[in-house]
Amino acid sequence: MDFSFYKSDLSEGIRAEGEARRAAEDVLVVLAERGVTVSEEVRERITGCRDPEILRHWHRRAVTVPAAEHIFTER
């Protein structure tokens, strides 16, 4: 059986895309659980991000920011 697909660039890309989507959803879930309103613009920026390091940073900030827009700024 050929398992080369699972190690290919295509499969790595698919996996990374799924991880980014989950990370973005985690940011949105934290904000929602805290009752923080998320504008469509903020939602699009979060879901459009594909950088896992940035998403992790935003996730940590989502725990304490007073407004969703503040996850993008350092305070």
PyMOL Python script that loads the backbone (N, CA, C, O; Angstrom):
from pymol import cmd

cmd.read_pdbstr("""\
ATOM      1  N   MET A   1       0.833  -1.162   0.000  1.00  0.00           N
ATOM      2  CA  MET A   1       0.000   0.000   0.000  1.00  0.00           C
ATOM      3  C   MET A   1       0.898   1.254   0.000  1.00  0.00           C
ATOM      4  O   MET A   1       1.889   1.317   0.727  1.00  0.00           O
ATOM      5  N   ASP A   2       0.541   2.220  -0.807  1.00  0.00           N
ATOM      6  CA  ASP A   2       1.341   3.444  -0.949  1.00  0.00           C
ATOM      7  C   ASP A   2       0.814   4.533  -0.013  1.00  0.00           C
ATOM      8  O   ASP A   2      -0.307   5.015  -0.180  1.00  0.00           O
ATOM      9  N   PHE A   3       1.616   4.909   0.956  1.00  0.00           N
ATOM     10  CA  PHE A   3       1.240   5.942   1.913  1.00  0.00           C
ATOM     11  C   PHE A   3       1.966   7.261   1.652  1.00  0.00           C
ATOM     12  O   PHE A   3       1.979   8.143   2.511  1.00  0.00           O
ATOM     13  N   SER A   4       2.564   7.397   0.482  1.00  0.00           N
ATOM     14  CA  SER A   4       3.339   8.603   0.187  1.00  0.00           C
ATOM     15  C   SER A   4       2.488   9.870   0.227  1.00  0.00           C
ATOM     16  O   SER A   4       3.008  10.948   0.516  1.00  0.00           O
ATOM     17  N   PHE A   5       1.186   9.760  -0.058  1.00  0.00           N
ATOM     18  CA  PHE A   5       0.316  10.944  -0.010  1.00  0.00           C
ATOM     19  C   PHE A   5       0.372  11.606   1.355  1.00  0.00           C
ATOM     20  O   PHE A   5       0.378  12.834   1.447  1.00  0.00           O
ATOM     21  N   TYR A   6       0.411  10.809   2.414  1.00  0.00           N
ATOM     22  CA  TYR A   6       0.356  11.339   3.777  1.00  0.00           C
ATOM     23  C   TYR A   6       1.609  12.119   4.156  1.00  0.00           C
ATOM     24  O   TYR A   6       1.624  12.829   5.161  1.00  0.00           O
ATOM     25  N   LYS A   7       2.666  11.985   3.343  1.00  0.00           N
ATOM     26  CA  LYS A   7       3.903  12.720   3.591  1.00  0.00           C
ATOM     27  C   LYS A   7       4.149  13.759   2.510  1.00  0.00           C
ATOM     28  O   LYS A   7       5.196  14.408   2.511  1.00  0.00           O
ATOM     29  N   SER A   8       3.231  13.929   1.610  1.00  0.00           N
ATOM     30  CA  SER A   8       3.417  14.850   0.488  1.00  0.00           C
ATOM     31  C   SER A   8       3.175  16.296   0.902  1.00  0.00           C
ATOM     32  O   SER A   8       2.587  16.568   1.949  1.00  0.00           O
ATOM     33  N   ASP A   9       3.636  17.212   0.067  1.00  0.00           N
ATOM     34  CA  ASP A   9       3.396  18.636   0.316  1.00  0.00           C
ATOM     35  C   ASP A   9       1.902  18.932   0.334  1.00  0.00           C
ATOM     36  O   ASP A   9       1.441  19.756   1.123  1.00  0.00           O
ATOM     37  N   LEU A  10       1.146  18.265  -0.531  1.00  0.00           N
ATOM     38  CA  LEU A  10      -0.300  18.482  -0.576  1.00  0.00           C
ATOM     39  C   LEU A  10      -0.955  18.103   0.741  1.00  0.00           C
ATOM     40  O   LEU A  10      -1.771  18.859   1.268  1.00  0.00           O
ATOM     41  N   SER A  11      -0.609  16.948   1.272  1.00  0.00           N
ATOM     42  CA  SER A  11      -1.222  16.526   2.534  1.00  0.00           C
ATOM     43  C   SER A  11      -0.782  17.420   3.687  1.00  0.00           C
ATOM     44  O   SER A  11      -1.572  17.703   4.588  1.00  0.00           O
ATOM     45  N   GLU A  12       0.474  17.868   3.667  1.00  0.00           N
ATOM     46  CA  GLU A  12       0.947  18.797   4.692  1.00  0.00           C
ATOM     47  C   GLU A  12       0.154  20.098   4.627  1.00  0.00           C
ATOM     48  O   GLU A  12      -0.207  20.659   5.661  1.00  0.00           O
ATOM     49  N   GLY A  13      -0.115  20.573   3.427  1.00  0.00           N
ATOM     50  CA  GLY A  13      -0.896  21.792   3.243  1.00  0.00           C
ATOM     51  C   GLY A  13      -2.320  21.628   3.746  1.00  0.00           C
ATOM     52  O   GLY A  13      -2.863  22.519   4.399  1.00  0.00           O
ATOM     53  N   ILE A  14      -2.914  20.498   3.443  1.00  0.00           N
ATOM     54  CA  ILE A  14      -4.282  20.217   3.908  1.00  0.00           C
ATOM     55  C   ILE A  14      -4.323  20.164   5.428  1.00  0.00           C
ATOM     56  O   ILE A  14      -5.238  20.700   6.054  1.00  0.00           O
ATOM     57  N   ARG A  15      -3.329  19.515   6.011  1.00  0.00           N
ATOM     58  CA  ARG A  15      -3.256  19.412   7.470  1.00  0.00           C
ATOM     59  C   ARG A  15      -3.075  20.797   8.098  1.00  0.00           C
ATOM     60  O   ARG A  15      -3.741  21.123   9.081  1.00  0.00           O
ATOM     61  N   ALA A  16      -2.188  21.602   7.540  1.00  0.00           N
ATOM     62  CA  ALA A  16      -1.945  22.947   8.065  1.00  0.00           C
ATOM     63  C   ALA A  16      -3.198  23.808   7.957  1.00  0.00           C
ATOM     64  O   ALA A  16      -3.503  24.585   8.862  1.00  0.00           O
ATOM     65  N   GLU A  17      -3.919  23.670   6.856  1.00  0.00           N
ATOM     66  CA  GLU A  17      -5.163  24.424   6.668  1.00  0.00           C
ATOM     67  C   GLU A  17      -6.179  24.063   7.751  1.00  0.00           C
ATOM     68  O   GLU A  17      -6.832  24.938   8.320  1.00  0.00           O
ATOM     69  N   GLY A  18      -6.303  22.773   8.027  1.00  0.00           N
ATOM     70  CA  GLY A  18      -7.234  22.324   9.063  1.00  0.00           C
ATOM     71  C   GLY A  18      -6.830  22.808  10.444  1.00  0.00           C
ATOM     72  O   GLY A  18      -7.684  23.188  11.245  1.00  0.00           O
ATOM     73  N   GLU A  19      -5.541  22.798  10.727  1.00  0.00           N
ATOM     74  CA  GLU A  19      -5.057  23.273  12.022  1.00  0.00           C
ATOM     75  C   GLU A  19      -5.323  24.766  12.175  1.00  0.00           C
ATOM     76  O   GLU A  19      -5.709  25.219  13.253  1.00  0.00           O
ATOM     77  N   ALA A  20      -5.119  25.531  11.109  1.00  0.00           N
ATOM     78  CA  ALA A  20      -5.368  26.976  11.164  1.00  0.00           C
ATOM     79  C   ALA A  20      -6.853  27.242  11.384  1.00  0.00           C
ATOM     80  O   ALA A  20      -7.215  28.120  12.168  1.00  0.00           O
ATOM     81  N   ARG A  21      -7.710  26.498  10.703  1.00  0.00           N
ATOM     82  CA  ARG A  21      -9.156  26.683  10.891  1.00  0.00           C
ATOM     83  C   ARG A  21      -9.567  26.395  12.332  1.00  0.00           C
ATOM     84  O   ARG A  21     -10.362  27.127  12.921  1.00  0.00           O
ATOM     85  N   ARG A  22      -9.017  25.323  12.887  1.00  0.00           N
ATOM     86  CA  ARG A  22      -9.344  24.981  14.280  1.00  0.00           C
ATOM     87  C   ARG A  22      -8.823  26.050  15.243  1.00  0.00           C
ATOM     88  O   ARG A  22      -9.510  26.421  16.195  1.00  0.00           O
ATOM     89  N   ALA A  23      -7.618  26.539  14.996  1.00  0.00           N
ATOM     90  CA  ALA A  23      -7.042  27.575  15.864  1.00  0.00           C
ATOM     91  C   ALA A  23      -7.874  28.855  15.797  1.00  0.00           C
ATOM     92  O   ALA A  23      -8.119  29.491  16.822  1.00  0.00           O
ATOM     93  N   ALA A  24      -8.305  29.230  14.601  1.00  0.00           N
ATOM     94  CA  ALA A  24      -9.145  30.422  14.445  1.00  0.00           C
ATOM     95  C   ALA A  24     -10.469  30.219  15.167  1.00  0.00           C
ATOM     96  O   ALA A  24     -10.960  31.132  15.831  1.00  0.00           O
ATOM     97  N   GLU A  25     -11.041  29.048  15.045  1.00  0.00           N
ATOM     98  CA  GLU A  25     -12.299  28.751  15.739  1.00  0.00           C
ATOM     99  C   GLU A  25     -12.106  28.827  17.248  1.00  0.00           C
ATOM    100  O   GLU A  25     -12.995  29.297  17.957  1.00  0.00           O
ATOM    101  N   ASP A  26     -10.965  28.373  17.749  1.00  0.00           N
ATOM    102  CA  ASP A  26     -10.685  28.451  19.184  1.00  0.00           C
ATOM    103  C   ASP A  26     -10.674  29.901  19.667  1.00  0.00           C
ATOM    104  O   ASP A  26     -11.198  30.205  20.738  1.00  0.00           O
ATOM    105  N   VAL A  27     -10.083  30.788  18.883  1.00  0.00           N
ATOM    106  CA  VAL A  27     -10.070  32.212  19.242  1.00  0.00           C
ATOM    107  C   VAL A  27     -11.504  32.724  19.336  1.00  0.00           C
ATOM    108  O   VAL A  27     -11.871  33.394  20.301  1.00  0.00           O
ATOM    109  N   LEU A  28     -12.306  32.404  18.329  1.00  0.00           N
ATOM    110  CA  LEU A  28     -13.694  32.870  18.310  1.00  0.00           C
ATOM    111  C   LEU A  28     -14.518  32.274  19.444  1.00  0.00           C
ATOM    112  O   LEU A  28     -15.386  32.948  19.998  1.00  0.00           O
ATOM    113  N   VAL A  29     -14.259  31.033  19.791  1.00  0.00           N
ATOM    114  CA  VAL A  29     -14.982  30.384  20.892  1.00  0.00           C
ATOM    115  C   VAL A  29     -14.672  31.075  22.216  1.00  0.00           C
ATOM    116  O   VAL A  29     -15.577  31.318  23.015  1.00  0.00           O
ATOM    117  N   VAL A  30     -13.410  31.390  22.450  1.00  0.00           N
ATOM    118  CA  VAL A  30     -13.041  32.071  23.695  1.00  0.00           C
ATOM    119  C   VAL A  30     -13.758  33.413  23.786  1.00  0.00           C
ATOM    120  O   VAL A  30     -14.328  33.754  24.822  1.00  0.00           O
ATOM    121  N   LEU A  31     -13.723  34.166  22.696  1.00  0.00           N
ATOM    122  CA  LEU A  31     -14.400  35.467  22.702  1.00  0.00           C
ATOM    123  C   LEU A  31     -15.902  35.305  22.942  1.00  0.00           C
ATOM    124  O   LEU A  31     -16.494  36.064  23.710  1.00  0.00           O
ATOM    125  N   ALA A  32     -16.510  34.329  22.295  1.00  0.00           N
ATOM    126  CA  ALA A  32     -17.945  34.096  22.463  1.00  0.00           C
ATOM    127  C   ALA A  32     -18.275  33.685  23.895  1.00  0.00           C
ATOM    128  O   ALA A  32     -19.248  34.172  24.469  1.00  0.00           O
ATOM    129  N   GLU A  33     -17.488  32.809  24.466  1.00  0.00           N
ATOM    130  CA  GLU A  33     -17.739  32.350  25.840  1.00  0.00           C
ATOM    131  C   GLU A  33     -17.628  33.496  26.836  1.00  0.00           C
ATOM    132  O   GLU A  33     -18.294  33.500  27.871  1.00  0.00           O
ATOM    133  N   ARG A  34     -16.783  34.462  26.515  1.00  0.00           N
ATOM    134  CA  ARG A  34     -16.621  35.623  27.388  1.00  0.00           C
ATOM    135  C   ARG A  34     -17.683  36.681  27.124  1.00  0.00           C
ATOM    136  O   ARG A  34     -17.767  37.672  27.850  1.00  0.00           O
ATOM    137  N   GLY A  35     -18.492  36.477  26.091  1.00  0.00           N
ATOM    138  CA  GLY A  35     -19.533  37.441  25.767  1.00  0.00           C
ATOM    139  C   GLY A  35     -19.015  38.657  25.016  1.00  0.00           C
ATOM    140  O   GLY A  35     -19.665  39.703  24.996  1.00  0.00           O
ATOM    141  N   VAL A  36     -17.849  38.524  24.400  1.00  0.00           N
ATOM    142  CA  VAL A  36     -17.250  39.628  23.647  1.00  0.00           C
ATOM    143  C   VAL A  36     -17.842  39.631  22.240  1.00  0.00           C
ATOM    144  O   VAL A  36     -17.816  38.614  21.547  1.00  0.00           O
ATOM    145  N   THR A  37     -18.368  40.766  21.827  1.00  0.00           N
ATOM    146  CA  THR A  37     -18.943  40.900  20.491  1.00  0.00           C
ATOM    147  C   THR A  37     -17.829  40.907  19.448  1.00  0.00           C
ATOM    148  O   THR A  37     -16.818  41.592  19.603  1.00  0.00           O
ATOM    149  N   VAL A  38     -18.035  40.136  18.388  1.00  0.00           N
ATOM    150  CA  VAL A  38     -17.047  40.046  17.312  1.00  0.00           C
ATOM    151  C   VAL A  38     -17.682  40.566  16.031  1.00  0.00           C
ATOM    152  O   VAL A  38     -18.661  40.006  15.537  1.00  0.00           O
ATOM    153  N   SER A  39     -17.117  41.636  15.505  1.00  0.00           N
ATOM    154  CA  SER A  39     -17.627  42.201  14.253  1.00  0.00           C
ATOM    155  C   SER A  39     -17.275  41.270  13.088  1.00  0.00           C
ATOM    156  O   SER A  39     -16.405  40.408  13.207  1.00  0.00           O
ATOM    157  N   GLU A  40     -17.954  41.458  11.986  1.00  0.00           N
ATOM    158  CA  GLU A  40     -17.666  40.653  10.800  1.00  0.00           C
ATOM    159  C   GLU A  40     -16.233  40.876  10.332  1.00  0.00           C
ATOM    160  O   GLU A  40     -15.567  39.940   9.889  1.00  0.00           O
ATOM    161  N   GLU A  41     -15.762  42.103  10.431  1.00  0.00           N
ATOM    162  CA  GLU A  41     -14.388  42.428  10.023  1.00  0.00           C
ATOM    163  C   GLU A  41     -13.367  41.660  10.865  1.00  0.00           C
ATOM    164  O   GLU A  41     -12.411  41.100  10.329  1.00  0.00           O
ATOM    165  N   VAL A  42     -13.571  41.637  12.175  1.00  0.00           N
ATOM    166  CA  VAL A  42     -12.675  40.907  13.076  1.00  0.00           C
ATOM    167  C   VAL A  42     -12.776  39.417  12.805  1.00  0.00           C
ATOM    168  O   VAL A  42     -11.757  38.729  12.748  1.00  0.00           O
ATOM    169  N   ARG A  43     -13.998  38.905  12.637  1.00  0.00           N
ATOM    170  CA  ARG A  43     -14.195  37.476  12.345  1.00  0.00           C
ATOM    171  C   ARG A  43     -13.449  37.075  11.066  1.00  0.00           C
ATOM    172  O   ARG A  43     -12.794  36.033  11.029  1.00  0.00           O
ATOM    173  N   GLU A  44     -13.546  37.890  10.036  1.00  0.00           N
ATOM    174  CA  GLU A  44     -12.870  37.592   8.765  1.00  0.00           C
ATOM    175  C   GLU A  44     -11.355  37.615   8.913  1.00  0.00           C
ATOM    176  O   GLU A  44     -10.654  36.792   8.323  1.00  0.00           O
ATOM    177  N   ARG A  45     -10.855  38.558   9.703  1.00  0.00           N
ATOM    178  CA  ARG A  45      -9.408  38.625   9.902  1.00  0.00           C
ATOM    179  C   ARG A  45      -8.910  37.384  10.649  1.00  0.00           C
ATOM    180  O   ARG A  45      -7.869  36.822  10.309  1.00  0.00           O
ATOM    181  N   ILE A  46      -9.655  36.970  11.653  1.00  0.00           N
ATOM    182  CA  ILE A  46      -9.267  35.782  12.421  1.00  0.00           C
ATOM    183  C   ILE A  46      -9.341  34.534  11.548  1.00  0.00           C
ATOM    184  O   ILE A  46      -8.385  33.760  11.496  1.00  0.00           O
ATOM    185  N   THR A  47     -10.457  34.333  10.868  1.00  0.00           N
ATOM    186  CA  THR A  47     -10.620  33.113  10.067  1.00  0.00           C
ATOM    187  C   THR A  47      -9.737  33.132   8.825  1.00  0.00           C
ATOM    188  O   THR A  47      -9.466  32.077   8.251  1.00  0.00           O
ATOM    189  N   GLY A  48      -9.289  34.296   8.404  1.00  0.00           N
ATOM    190  CA  GLY A  48      -8.418  34.389   7.234  1.00  0.00           C
ATOM    191  C   GLY A  48      -6.954  34.188   7.545  1.00  0.00           C
ATOM    192  O   GLY A  48      -6.142  34.036   6.633  1.00  0.00           O
ATOM    193  N   CYS A  49      -6.600  34.184   8.824  1.00  0.00           N
ATOM    194  CA  CYS A  49      -5.207  34.016   9.218  1.00  0.00           C
ATOM    195  C   CYS A  49      -4.796  32.549   9.086  1.00  0.00           C
ATOM    196  O   CYS A  49      -5.533  31.654   9.501  1.00  0.00           O
ATOM    197  N   ARG A  50      -3.634  32.310   8.516  1.00  0.00           N
ATOM    198  CA  ARG A  50      -3.132  30.937   8.362  1.00  0.00           C
ATOM    199  C   ARG A  50      -1.810  30.726   9.090  1.00  0.00           C
ATOM    200  O   ARG A  50      -1.166  29.690   8.930  1.00  0.00           O
ATOM    201  N   ASP A  51      -1.409  31.712   9.891  1.00  0.00           N
ATOM    202  CA  ASP A  51      -0.146  31.617  10.628  1.00  0.00           C
ATOM    203  C   ASP A  51      -0.432  31.088  12.036  1.00  0.00           C
ATOM    204  O   ASP A  51      -1.042  31.788  12.844  1.00  0.00           O
ATOM    205  N   PRO A  52       0.000  29.870  12.335  1.00  0.00           N
ATOM    206  CA  PRO A  52      -0.323  29.267  13.632  1.00  0.00           C
ATOM    207  C   PRO A  52       0.242  30.049  14.818  1.00  0.00           C
ATOM    208  O   PRO A  52      -0.379  30.082  15.880  1.00  0.00           O
ATOM    209  N   GLU A  53       1.398  30.672  14.655  1.00  0.00           N
ATOM    210  CA  GLU A  53       1.984  31.439  15.752  1.00  0.00           C
ATOM    211  C   GLU A  53       1.130  32.669  16.073  1.00  0.00           C
ATOM    212  O   GLU A  53       0.893  32.974  17.241  1.00  0.00           O
ATOM    213  N   ILE A  54       0.676  33.363  15.051  1.00  0.00           N
ATOM    214  CA  ILE A  54      -0.198  34.524  15.255  1.00  0.00           C
ATOM    215  C   ILE A  54      -1.509  34.084  15.895  1.00  0.00           C
ATOM    216  O   ILE A  54      -1.998  34.738  16.816  1.00  0.00           O
ATOM    217  N   LEU A  55      -2.077  32.995  15.422  1.00  0.00           N
ATOM    218  CA  LEU A  55      -3.334  32.499  15.984  1.00  0.00           C
ATOM    219  C   LEU A  55      -3.171  32.110  17.451  1.00  0.00           C
ATOM    220  O   LEU A  55      -4.068  32.358  18.257  1.00  0.00           O
ATOM    221  N   ARG A  56      -2.043  31.504  17.805  1.00  0.00           N
ATOM    222  CA  ARG A  56      -1.792  31.173  19.220  1.00  0.00           C
ATOM    223  C   ARG A  56      -1.720  32.448  20.063  1.00  0.00           C
ATOM    224  O   ARG A  56      -2.248  32.512  21.173  1.00  0.00           O
ATOM    225  N   HIS A  57      -1.054  33.453  19.506  1.00  0.00           N
ATOM    226  CA  HIS A  57      -0.950  34.737  20.206  1.00  0.00           C
ATOM    227  C   HIS A  57      -2.338  35.341  20.406  1.00  0.00           C
ATOM    228  O   HIS A  57      -2.672  35.783  21.505  1.00  0.00           O
ATOM    229  N   TRP A  58      -3.138  35.359  19.355  1.00  0.00           N
ATOM    230  CA  TRP A  58      -4.498  35.898  19.454  1.00  0.00           C
ATOM    231  C   TRP A  58      -5.343  35.098  20.435  1.00  0.00           C
ATOM    232  O   TRP A  58      -6.163  35.664  21.159  1.00  0.00           O
ATOM    233  N   HIS A  59      -5.148  33.791  20.462  1.00  0.00           N
ATOM    234  CA  HIS A  59      -5.899  32.937  21.381  1.00  0.00           C
ATOM    235  C   HIS A  59      -5.599  33.327  22.829  1.00  0.00           C
ATOM    236  O   HIS A  59      -6.510  33.450  23.648  1.00  0.00           O
ATOM    237  N   ARG A  60      -4.316  33.520  23.136  1.00  0.00           N
ATOM    238  CA  ARG A  60      -3.946  33.930  24.496  1.00  0.00           C
ATOM    239  C   ARG A  60      -4.551  35.294  24.833  1.00  0.00           C
ATOM    240  O   ARG A  60      -5.033  35.498  25.947  1.00  0.00           O
ATOM    241  N   ARG A  61      -4.527  36.210  23.895  1.00  0.00           N
ATOM    242  CA  ARG A  61      -5.061  37.552  24.138  1.00  0.00           C
ATOM    243  C   ARG A  61      -6.585  37.531  24.272  1.00  0.00           C
ATOM    244  O   ARG A  61      -7.154  38.340  25.005  1.00  0.00           O
ATOM    245  N   ALA A  62      -7.242  36.615  23.569  1.00  0.00           N
ATOM    246  CA  ALA A  62      -8.705  36.541  23.610  1.00  0.00           C
ATOM    247  C   ALA A  62      -9.217  36.269  25.020  1.00  0.00           C
ATOM    248  O   ALA A  62     -10.370  36.570  25.329  1.00  0.00           O
ATOM    249  N   VAL A  63      -8.386  35.714  25.861  1.00  0.00           N
ATOM    250  CA  VAL A  63      -8.783  35.394  27.237  1.00  0.00           C
ATOM    251  C   VAL A  63      -9.001  36.653  28.069  1.00  0.00           C
ATOM    252  O   VAL A  63      -9.796  36.634  29.009  1.00  0.00           O
ATOM    253  N   THR A  64      -8.309  37.751  27.742  1.00  0.00           N
ATOM    254  CA  THR A  64      -8.347  38.911  28.629  1.00  0.00           C
ATOM    255  C   THR A  64      -8.767  40.234  27.980  1.00  0.00           C
ATOM    256  O   THR A  64      -9.073  41.184  28.700  1.00  0.00           O
ATOM    257  N   VAL A  65      -8.792  40.327  26.654  1.00  0.00           N
ATOM    258  CA  VAL A  65      -9.079  41.626  26.025  1.00  0.00           C
ATOM    259  C   VAL A  65     -10.506  42.084  26.299  1.00  0.00           C
ATOM    260  O   VAL A  65     -11.422  41.266  26.382  1.00  0.00           O
ATOM    261  N   PRO A  66     -10.693  43.410  26.443  1.00  0.00           N
ATOM    262  CA  PRO A  66     -12.035  43.925  26.690  1.00  0.00           C
ATOM    263  C   PRO A  66     -12.900  43.999  25.433  1.00  0.00           C
ATOM    264  O   PRO A  66     -14.127  44.021  25.525  1.00  0.00           O
ATOM    265  N   ALA A  67     -12.267  44.037  24.258  1.00  0.00           N
ATOM    266  CA  ALA A  67     -12.993  44.089  22.984  1.00  0.00           C
ATOM    267  C   ALA A  67     -12.235  43.243  21.971  1.00  0.00           C
ATOM    268  O   ALA A  67     -11.005  43.182  22.005  1.00  0.00           O
ATOM    269  N   ALA A  68     -12.953  42.599  21.083  1.00  0.00           N
ATOM    270  CA  ALA A  68     -12.346  41.674  20.123  1.00  0.00           C
ATOM    271  C   ALA A  68     -11.233  42.316  19.305  1.00  0.00           C
ATOM    272  O   ALA A  68     -10.231  41.667  19.007  1.00  0.00           O
ATOM    273  N   GLU A  69     -11.399  43.571  18.943  1.00  0.00           N
ATOM    274  CA  GLU A  69     -10.398  44.261  18.127  1.00  0.00           C
ATOM    275  C   GLU A  69      -9.039  44.338  18.815  1.00  0.00           C
ATOM    276  O   GLU A  69      -8.011  44.482  18.153  1.00  0.00           O
ATOM    277  N   HIS A  70      -9.036  44.243  20.133  1.00  0.00           N
ATOM    278  CA  HIS A  70      -7.800  44.377  20.900  1.00  0.00           C
ATOM    279  C   HIS A  70      -6.890  43.156  20.804  1.00  0.00           C
ATOM    280  O   HIS A  70      -5.734  43.220  21.220  1.00  0.00           O
ATOM    281  N   ILE A  71      -7.389  42.046  20.265  1.00  0.00           N
ATOM    282  CA  ILE A  71      -6.473  40.899  20.138  1.00  0.00           C
ATOM    283  C   ILE A  71      -5.371  41.200  19.137  1.00  0.00           C
ATOM    284  O   ILE A  71      -4.323  40.555  19.162  1.00  0.00           O
ATOM    285  N   PHE A  72      -5.589  42.167  18.258  1.00  0.00           N
ATOM    286  CA  PHE A  72      -4.610  42.495  17.213  1.00  0.00           C
ATOM    287  C   PHE A  72      -3.560  43.498  17.663  1.00  0.00           C
ATOM    288  O   PHE A  72      -2.572  43.708  16.960  1.00  0.00           O
ATOM    289  N   THR A  73      -3.750  44.113  18.804  1.00  0.00           N
ATOM    290  CA  THR A  73      -2.818  45.144  19.262  1.00  0.00           C
ATOM    291  C   THR A  73      -2.138  44.703  20.546  1.00  0.00           C
ATOM    292  O   THR A  73      -2.676  43.904  21.311  1.00  0.00           O
ATOM    293  N   GLU A  74      -0.976  45.224  20.761  1.00  0.00           N
ATOM    294  CA  GLU A  74      -0.241  44.946  22.018  1.00  0.00           C
ATOM    295  C   GLU A  74      -0.643  46.003  23.035  1.00  0.00           C
ATOM    296  O   GLU A  74      -0.575  47.199  22.748  1.00  0.00           O
ATOM    297  N   ARG A  75      -1.047  45.587  24.183  1.00  0.00           N
ATOM    298  CA  ARG A  75      -1.380  46.514  25.268  1.00  0.00           C
ATOM    299  C   ARG A  75      -0.863  45.981  26.558  1.00  0.00           C
ATOM    300  O   ARG A  75      -1.037  46.612  27.601  1.00  0.00           O
TER     301      ARG A  75
END
""", "prot")
cmd.dss("prot")
cmd.show_as("cartoon", "prot")
cmd.util.cbc("prot")
cmd.orient("prot")
